[in-house]
């Protein structure tokens, strides 16, 4: 057998494109983080699940925390942004119904379920490490709650005002 035929025999019939690897790694990370939590997940496990080497992960993500942030960005935040896009057509009621339907589909998805479990499981850790989240740095629970409350109340007021305008008030 010639060297060329040996080389051809070892070459896989398909090759993954490098641009697809980050998505594969993120999908694997979602599975592994969901099973083991952030603290117990290992990059080796994520790499094995994605079918890449641990070193390949470092080509795309600086560390486990960066991978975790990107996983959240690519799954939860991207889904929320898609869900918040205003439909191009339809009455206000039809548009609102479509937005609600998108949200309902997201919260029933496996990605949401996994992320929800992760957040609940890791919440105590993150609350104790506010320096990891610059927006929380130097703020106590009462200040954070006040910001969240104000955000929701302003949102409700803006929604009520928008509804009144849509209804011709």
N, C-alpha and C positions, 0 to 999 in steps of 0.2 A: 504494500500500500504506500502510495507517495505521500509526501508531506502535505501537499495541497489537499488530498482527499481526507487526511486526518484533520486538517484545519477546517475544512467544510463540514465534517461530521460534528465538530464541536461548536460550530456557529449555530445559535438558536434560529429556528425558522422565523421567528418574529423578534423584533427589537422594540423596546419602549422608547418613545421619543423623549428627549430630555425635558421638553416643555410640559410633558405630562407628569413628570416625577413629583413636583411639589404637591399636586392634587392627590396623587397616590399616597404620599407621605402623610398629608393632612387627614385623609380618610383612615389610614392605619392609626394615626394618633388619636383620632376620635374613638376608635374601638378600644385601644389600649388605655387611654386616659379614662374612658368610661368604665372599664373593668377594674383598673387598679388605682385610680385616683392620680392626681398630679404628683404627689410626693413619692408614690411607689412605682410609678411608670418609669421604665428604663428606655433609653434611646435604642438599645439593642433589641428590645421587644418590638418597638415601633418599626425599626428597620426590617426585622424578620417578617413582620406582618405586611410591610409594603413591598417586600421582595428586593430590597436594596441593602447595601452595606451601611454600617453606622456612619462611616466617613461620608457617604453620599448625603446623609441628612445635613451634615455641616456645610455642604456646598450651598444649601438653600436656607438654612436656619442657624443662627449663631449658637443657640443652646436650647435646652428643653423648654425653658420659659418662653423664648421667642417662638418656638414651634406652637406652644399652647396658645399664645396670643394670636398667632396667625390662624390657628384652627378656629378659634372663637370668631375672628374677623371673617373668615371664609364661610363659616356655617351660620352662626346666629346673626351676626350683624348684617351679612349679605342678604339673608332671608328677610330680616326686618326692613332693610332698605328696599328690597323688591316689593314687599307687602305694602309699604307706604307710598309707592308710586301711584299717583292719581290716574285712574283710568281715563283714557282719551275720550270716551263717548259714554252716553247714558245719562239718565237723570241723576240728581244728587243722591236719591235713595238707591238707585242701581249701583252707582259708584261706591257708596258707603257699604252696600251689601257685598260687593266684590272685594273691597279691602278687608272686610270682616272675614270673608270666606278664605282669603289668602292667609290671614292670621290664624284662623282655625286650622287650616291645613298644616301650617308650620308647627303649631303647638302639639299637633298629633303626630309629628314626624319622629323618627328614631333619633335624628340629630338633636332635636329639642329635648327629648327625654334624657339622652345622655348628658347633654350640657346642664340640664336642670339638676340631675343627680350630682354632677361634678360641683356645681356652684354650692348646693346645699352641703355637700361633704367637705368642701374646702372653705366655706364661709368663715368659720372660726379662725382658720389660719390667716386669711386675707384681712380680717378685721384687726388681727393682732399685728399685721405687717403693713400698716398704712403707708410707710415710706416706699412700698413697692408701687403704689398708685399715687402719682403726684397730685391728682385732684383731691385726694383725701389727706394729704400730708398736713399735719398740724391742726386737724379738725377733729372735734370730739363727736360722739354719736348724736348729741342734740343738734349740733350744727349741720351734720349730714342729713338728719331727718328733716330739719327745717328747709334745707335746699330741695329735697325730694318733694316735700309737701308743697312748697311754693311752685315748683315746676308743674306738678299736677293741677294745682288750683288755677294757675295761669293758663294751662292747656284747656281746662274746662271752661274758663271764662272766654277764651278765644274761640272755642268750639260753640259756645252759646251765642256769642256775637255773630259768628259766621252763619249759624243756623237761622238767627233772626234776620240777617241780611238775605239769606237764600229764600226765606219765607216771605220776603217783601216788607219786613218791619222797618 
